[in-house]
Amino acid sequence: MNTTIETTGLRRGPVSATAVKTRRRRPFFLDLYSTAVGKKYVMAITGLAMIGFVVFHMIGNLKMYLGEADLNEYAEFLKKLLYPLAPKESVLWILRLGLIGCGGYGMTNVRAALKSGGVTITAICDVDRDHLEKSATEIERTQGTRPQTFHRHEDLIALPSLQAVIIATPPHWHALQLIAAVERGLDVYCEKPLSYDIREGRAMVRAVERSGRIVQVGFQRRQSPAYRAVREFIASGQLGRIVHAEAQINFTAGLQSPAPQPPPATLDWDRWCGPGPAIPYSQQVGHRSWRLEQTSGQGHLYDWGIHLIDALRVILGEGAPRAVTAAGGIYQHTGRITTPDTLLVHFDFARCPVTWRHRLWGSEEYTPEVNNGVFLFGEKGTIFASDHKWVLIPKGKSAERKVTETKADLGQ
């Protein structure tokens, strides 16, 4: 008597018990291969195995003939070759990004990067454990994975999986960190000011040119719709020859105590001072007020003024000035800051002179709406521009002003 056994699996249907006992069992992969779905799986697995074998031996041979450095260049070439072929959701399109400096603008840049998409924050670094922990928690909440945390930027830069870094430390650290990053083969977004002084800036430019890496500096104002519109308007000739330009940012500085005191337990103050002079810690310098300290921030023109001077350079199509003269001092905040609270600077550009002025006290003046912005004085009229608007003032007492409002995402 024949007994029928119902079987489940890839081979469906009734099978004779006698056949089950007497049939010579085939290997599992042959049973798998005999179905349409199974055939695809077997072919895929076999293909991957062959690719793995070839790649394994190819890498070994490349290491032998090229060496480690050239092998890294070859890997970069393959990555660029595969980018256009990969679907947008592929990991090839996800930029693995690191952050050096988890303060206010460091995290502002991270939020902007995650909002734009296509990046994952792989690692972050800061000399303050409290900053590091809070930033890692926020990033994990946003992207779903927690970045690695480091105390030293050298350890972060050494990560083999990293592709680019954001540098958002005080500027006295920028040169060492940027040069180390591009020499490691990383692209860089560096907060302004780019360098602490001209000598360091030149060393950074040479390092970037040698490396061939991409470096962007945080001069957001040149991308403002208002400033770009002004540039186009002036280029059209409607303002005539530009005779003079001015830039200014006046505000009342919020100062804290300059008295030396022990730093917070979470902050490595020696590491914060780094390549600069080892100054005593104070609340005035601390984390947020270092911009008005000569050893780390170089003052208001250096910190904020370069935004508007850079915007004017772009509008006018200028490079470096032929000469610079300045006059000013500390008249209101003596003993509290180490950079001028009152300053007037003359930049001699080829197209026209540019003047800068700032006052860190008494900024509630007669025209507060022009406390932050630029003026361009032309033969046919005057333009005032700021982050979110520009105003055309035609020549003549009775001429009507034209105000153009704009919207700009400048990291505020």
C-alpha positions as CSV (number, residue, x, y, z in Angstrom):
1,M,0.0,0.0,0.0
2,N,1.3,3.4,-1.0
3,T,1.2,6.1,1.7
4,T,1.2,9.7,0.6
5,I,3.2,12.2,2.7
6,E,2.4,15.9,2.3
7,T,5.6,17.9,2.3
8,T,6.2,21.5,2.7
9,G,9.1,23.5,1.3
10,L,10.4,24.3,-2.1
11,R,9.2,21.0,-3.7
12,R,5.5,21.0,-3.5
13,G,2.9,18.2,-4.0
14,P,2.4,14.6,-2.9
15,V,5.4,12.4,-2.7
16,S,5.5,8.6,-2.5
17,A,6.7,7.1,0.8
18,T,8.7,4.5,-1.2
19,A,10.3,7.2,-3.3
20,V,11.2,9.1,-0.1
21,K,12.9,6.0,1.3
22,T,14.6,4.8,-1.9
23,R,15.4,8.1,-3.7
24,R,18.9,9.3,-3.5
25,R,18.8,12.7,-1.7
26,R,20.1,15.6,-3.7
27,P,22.1,18.4,-2.2
28,F,20.0,21.2,-0.7
29,F,21.3,23.8,-3.1
30,L,20.1,21.8,-6.1
31,D,16.6,21.6,-4.6
32,L,16.9,25.4,-4.1
33,Y,18.1,26.0,-7.6
34,S,15.3,24.1,-9.2
35,T,12.8,26.9,-8.4
36,A,12.6,30.3,-10.0
37,V,13.0,32.2,-6.7
38,G,15.7,29.8,-5.5
39,K,17.6,30.2,-8.7
40,K,17.9,33.9,-8.2
41,Y,19.1,33.5,-4.7
42,V,21.8,31.0,-5.7
43,M,23.0,33.2,-8.6
44,A,23.1,36.2,-6.3
45,I,25.1,34.4,-3.6
46,T,27.5,32.9,-6.1
47,G,28.0,36.3,-7.7
48,L,28.7,38.0,-4.4
49,A,31.2,35.3,-3.5
50,M,33.0,35.7,-6.8
51,I,33.1,39.5,-6.4
52,G,34.4,39.1,-2.8
53,F,37.1,36.7,-4.0
54,V,38.2,39.0,-6.8
55,V,38.2,42.1,-4.6
56,F,40.1,40.3,-1.8
57,H,42.9,39.4,-4.1
58,M,42.8,42.7,-6.0
59,I,43.2,44.7,-2.8
60,G,46.1,42.4,-1.8
61,N,47.8,43.0,-5.1
62,L,47.1,46.7,-5.0
63,K,48.6,47.0,-1.6
64,M,51.7,45.2,-2.9
65,Y,52.1,47.3,-6.0
66,L,50.6,50.7,-5.0
67,G,51.2,51.0,-1.3
68,E,48.7,52.2,1.3
69,A,48.7,55.9,0.3
70,D,48.0,55.2,-3.4
71,L,45.4,52.6,-2.4
72,N,43.5,55.3,-0.6
73,E,43.5,57.4,-3.7
74,Y,42.3,54.5,-5.8
75,A,39.4,53.9,-3.3
76,E,38.5,57.6,-3.6
77,F,38.5,57.2,-7.4
78,L,36.2,54.1,-7.2
79,K,33.9,56.0,-4.8
80,K,33.5,58.9,-7.2
81,L,32.9,56.5,-10.1
82,L,30.1,54.7,-8.2
83,Y,28.3,57.8,-6.9
84,P,26.4,58.5,-10.2
85,L,25.4,54.8,-10.4
86,A,24.1,54.5,-6.9
87,P,20.4,55.1,-6.0
88,K,19.8,58.2,-3.9
89,E,19.0,56.2,-0.8
90,S,22.3,54.3,-1.1
91,V,24.9,54.6,1.7
92,L,27.2,55.9,-1.0
93,W,25.2,59.2,-0.9
94,I,25.4,59.6,2.9
95,L,28.2,61.9,3.9
96,R,29.9,60.8,7.1
97,L,30.5,64.1,8.9
98,G,32.4,65.1,12.1
99,L,32.1,68.1,14.3
100,I,35.0,69.8,16.1
101,G,33.6,72.3,18.6
102,C,30.1,71.7,20.0
103,G,29.3,75.2,20.9
104,G,26.5,77.5,19.6
105,Y,27.5,77.7,15.9
106,G,28.9,74.2,15.8
107,M,25.5,72.8,16.7
108,T,23.8,75.4,14.4
109,N,25.8,74.0,11.5
110,V,24.9,70.4,12.5
111,R,21.2,71.1,12.6
112,A,21.4,72.8,9.2
113,A,23.3,69.8,7.8
114,L,20.8,67.2,9.2
115,K,17.9,69.4,7.9
116,S,19.4,69.4,4.4
117,G,19.8,65.6,4.5
118,G,22.3,63.2,3.0
119,V,24.6,63.3,6.0
120,T,25.1,61.4,9.2
121,I,27.1,62.9,12.1
122,T,29.6,60.1,12.8
123,A,31.7,61.8,15.6
124,I,31.9,65.0,17.6
125,C,34.7,66.6,19.6
126,D,34.8,69.2,22.4
127,V,37.0,70.2,25.3
128,D,33.9,70.5,27.6
129,R,32.4,67.2,28.7
130,D,29.0,68.9,29.3
131,H,28.9,70.3,25.8
132,L,29.9,66.9,24.4
133,E,27.2,65.0,26.2
134,K,24.4,67.4,25.5
135,S,25.3,67.7,21.8
136,A,25.6,63.9,21.4
137,T,22.1,63.5,23.0
138,E,20.6,66.1,20.6
139,I,22.2,64.5,17.5
140,E,21.0,61.0,18.6
141,R,17.5,62.3,19.0
142,T,17.5,63.9,15.6
143,Q,19.3,61.2,13.4
144,G,18.5,58.1,15.5
145,T,22.2,57.1,16.1
146,R,24.6,58.4,18.7
147,P,27.9,59.9,17.3
148,Q,31.2,58.8,18.8
149,T,32.6,61.4,21.2
150,F,36.2,62.6,21.5
151,H,38.1,65.0,23.7
152,R,40.9,65.6,21.2
153,H,40.3,66.6,17.6
154,E,43.3,64.5,16.5
155,D,41.4,61.3,17.5
156,L,38.3,62.4,15.7
157,I,40.2,63.2,12.5
158,A,41.9,59.8,12.6
159,L,38.6,57.9,12.2
160,P,38.9,55.9,9.0
161,S,35.2,56.2,8.1
162,L,35.1,60.0,8.3
163,Q,34.7,62.0,5.0
164,A,34.4,65.7,6.1
165,V,34.5,67.8,9.2
166,I,32.9,71.1,10.5
167,I,35.4,73.2,12.4
168,A,33.6,75.5,14.9
169,T,36.2,76.2,17.5
170,P,37.6,79.7,18.4
171,P,39.8,80.9,15.6
172,H,43.1,80.5,17.4
173,W,42.6,76.7,16.9
174,H,41.5,76.8,13.2
175,A,44.9,76.5,11.5
176,L,46.1,73.4,13.2
177,Q,42.7,71.7,12.9
178,L,42.1,72.5,9.3
179,I,45.6,71.6,8.1
180,A,45.3,68.3,10.0
181,A,41.9,67.6,8.4
182,V,42.9,68.2,4.8
183,E,46.2,66.3,5.1
184,R,44.1,63.4,6.3
185,G,42.0,63.7,3.1
186,L,38.9,65.3,4.6
187,D,36.8,68.1,3.2
188,V,36.1,71.0,5.6
189,Y,33.5,73.5,6.5
190,C,35.3,76.1,8.7
191,E,33.6,78.8,10.7
192,K,34.8,82.3,10.2
193,P,37.2,83.9,10.9
194,L,39.3,81.4,8.9
195,S,42.6,82.1,10.7
196,Y,43.9,83.9,13.7
197,D,46.4,85.9,11.6
198,I,47.7,86.3,8.1
199,R,50.7,84.0,8.6
200,E,48.4,81.1,9.7
201,G,46.0,81.9,6.9
202,R,48.7,81.6,4.2
203,A,49.8,78.2,5.7
204,M,46.2,77.0,5.6
205,V,45.8,78.0,1.9
206,R,49.0,76.2,1.0
207,A,47.8,73.1,2.8
208,V,44.5,73.1,1.0
209,E,46.1,73.6,-2.4
210,R,48.4,70.7,-1.8
211,S,45.6,68.4,-0.6
212,G,43.1,69.2,-3.3
213,R,40.3,69.0,-0.8
214,I,37.1,71.2,-0.7
215,V,37.1,73.9,1.9
216,Q,34.2,76.3,2.6
217,V,34.3,79.2,5.0
218,G,31.2,80.4,6.9
219,F,30.7,83.8,5.1
220,Q,26.9,83.5,5.0
221,R,26.2,87.1,4.2
222,R,27.5,86.9,0.6
223,Q,24.7,84.4,0.0
224,S,22.0,86.7,1.4
225,P,19.3,87.4,-1.2
226,A,19.5,91.1,-0.3
227,Y,23.2,91.4,-0.9
228,R,23.0,89.3,-4.1
229,A,20.3,91.6,-5.4
230,V,22.4,94.6,-4.7
231,R,25.3,93.1,-6.5
232,E,23.2,92.5,-9.6
233,F,21.7,96.0,-9.4
234,I,25.1,97.7,-9.2
235,A,26.5,95.4,-12.0
236,S,23.6,96.7,-14.3
237,G,25.0,100.2,-14.0
238,Q,21.9,101.7,-12.5
239,L,23.7,103.2,-9.5
240,G,26.5,104.6,-11.7
241,R,30.1,104.6,-10.5
242,I,30.5,103.6,-6.9
243,V,32.4,106.3,-5.1
244,H,32.5,105.1,-1.5
245,A,31.1,102.2,0.6
246,E,30.6,101.9,4.4
247,A,29.9,99.0,6.8
248,Q,29.0,99.1,10.4
249,I,27.6,97.0,13.3
250,N,26.9,98.9,16.5
251,F,25.5,97.1,19.5
252,T,25.7,97.1,23.3
253,A,28.0,94.3,24.2
254,G,26.8,92.0,27.0
255,L,29.8,91.7,29.2
256,Q,30.5,89.4,32.2
257,S,33.0,89.4,35.0
258,P,36.7,89.5,33.8
259,A,38.0,88.4,37.2
260,P,40.1,85.2,37.0
261,Q,38.5,82.1,38.6
262,P,38.7,78.3,38.4
263,P,37.2,76.9,35.2
264,P,34.1,74.6,35.4
265,A,35.0,71.0,36.3
266,T,33.8,69.8,32.9
267,L,36.0,72.1,30.9
268,D,39.7,71.4,30.0
269,W,40.8,75.0,30.0
270,D,44.5,74.2,29.1
271,R,43.2,72.4,26.0
272,W,40.8,75.3,25.3
273,C,43.8,77.8,25.3
274,G,45.7,75.3,23.1
275,P,48.2,77.0,20.8
276,G,47.4,80.5,22.2
277,P,48.7,82.0,25.4
278,A,47.6,80.3,28.6
279,I,45.4,83.0,30.0
280,P,43.4,82.7,33.2
281,Y,39.8,81.5,32.9
282,S,37.1,84.1,33.4
283,Q,33.4,84.3,32.7
284,Q,34.1,87.2,30.3
285,V,36.2,84.9,28.0
286,G,34.6,81.5,28.9
287,H,32.7,79.8,26.1
288,R,30.7,82.6,24.5
289,S,32.5,85.9,25.1
290,W,36.0,84.9,23.7
291,R,35.3,87.1,20.6
292,L,36.3,90.3,22.4
293,E,39.5,88.7,23.8
294,Q,42.7,89.5,21.9
295,T,44.3,86.1,22.4
296,S,41.4,84.1,20.9
297,G,38.9,86.3,19.1
298,Q,40.7,89.5,18.0
299,G,37.7,91.7,18.5
300,H,34.4,92.9,16.9
301,L,35.8,93.8,13.4
302,Y,37.5,90.5,13.2
303,D,34.4,88.6,14.4
304,W,31.4,90.4,12.9
305,G,33.0,93.0,10.6
306,I,34.4,90.4,8.2
307,H,30.9,89.3,7.3
308,L,30.0,92.7,5.9
309,I,33.5,93.5,4.5
310,D,33.3,90.2,2.7
311,A,29.8,91.0,1.4
312,L,31.1,94.3,0.1
313,R,34.1,92.7,-1.6
314,V,31.7,90.3,-3.4
315,I,29.3,93.1,-4.4
316,L,32.2,95.3,-5.7
317,G,34.1,92.3,-7.3
318,E,37.2,93.1,-5.2
319,G,40.0,91.0,-3.7
320,A,42.4,92.3,-1.0
321,P,42.7,96.0,-0.2
322,R,45.9,97.9,-1.2
323,A,46.2,99.4,2.2
324,V,44.4,99.5,5.6
325,T,44.5,102.2,8.3
326,A,42.7,102.1,11.6
327,A,42.1,104.2,14.7
328,G,40.3,103.4,17.9
329,G,40.6,102.0,21.4
330,I,38.9,100.9,24.6
331,Y,37.1,103.9,25.9
332,Q,33.9,102.6,27.5
333,H,34.9,99.0,28.7
334,T,38.4,99.6,30.0
335,G,39.6,96.7,32.1
336,R,36.8,94.4,30.9
337,I,37.8,93.6,27.3
338,T,41.1,93.5,25.5
339,T,40.0,94.7,22.0
340,P,38.6,98.1,20.8
341,D,35.1,99.0,21.8
342,T,35.3,102.0,19.4
343,L,36.9,101.6,16.0
344,L,37.2,103.3,12.6
345,V,39.0,101.5,9.7
346,H,39.7,102.6,6.1
347,F,40.2,99.9,3.5
348,D,41.8,101.2,0.2
349,F,40.3,99.0,-2.5
350,A,41.0,99.5,-6.2
351,R,37.4,100.3,-7.1
352,C,36.5,102.5,-4.2
353,P,37.4,103.1,-0.5
354,V,35.5,101.1,2.1
355,T,35.2,102.3,5.7
356,W,34.2,100.3,8.8
357,R,33.0,101.6,12.2
358,H,31.7,100.0,15.3
359,R,30.7,101.0,18.8
360,L,30.0,98.4,21.5
361,W,28.1,100.8,23.7
362,G,25.3,103.3,23.3
363,S,23.9,101.7,20.1
364,E,20.4,103.0,20.7
365,E,21.0,105.8,18.3
366,Y,18.9,108.1,16.1
367,T,18.7,105.5,13.3
368,P,18.8,102.0,14.8
369,E,17.6,100.5,11.6
370,V,21.0,101.1,10.0
371,N,23.1,99.8,13.0
372,N,23.8,96.6,11.1
373,G,24.4,96.8,7.4
374,V,26.3,98.4,4.4
375,F,26.0,101.6,2.4
376,L,27.1,102.0,-1.2
377,F,27.3,105.6,-2.4
378,G,27.0,105.9,-6.2
379,E,26.8,108.7,-8.7
380,K,23.1,108.1,-9.3
381,G,22.0,107.2,-5.8
382,T,22.6,105.4,-2.5
383,I,21.9,101.8,-1.4
384,F,21.6,100.5,2.2
385,A,21.5,96.7,2.6
386,S,21.2,94.4,5.6
387,D,20.4,90.7,6.0
388,H,16.7,90.9,5.2
389,K,16.2,94.0,3.0
390,W,17.8,96.6,0.8
391,V,16.8,100.2,0.2
392,L,17.4,102.2,-3.0
393,I,17.6,106.0,-2.4
394,P,17.7,107.7,-5.8
395,K,19.6,110.9,-6.3
396,G,17.5,114.0,-5.5
397,K,15.7,115.4,-2.4
398,S,12.2,114.5,-3.6
399,A,13.1,111.0,-5.0
400,E,11.1,108.2,-3.5
401,R,12.9,105.4,-1.7
402,K,12.3,101.8,-2.8
403,V,12.4,99.2,0.0
404,T,12.8,95.5,-1.0
405,E,12.2,92.9,1.8
406,T,13.9,89.6,1.5
407,K,14.1,86.3,3.5
408,A,17.4,84.7,4.3
409,D,18.4,81.6,6.3
410,L,21.7,82.8,7.8
411,G,21.9,80.4,10.7
412,Q,20.1,82.7,13.1
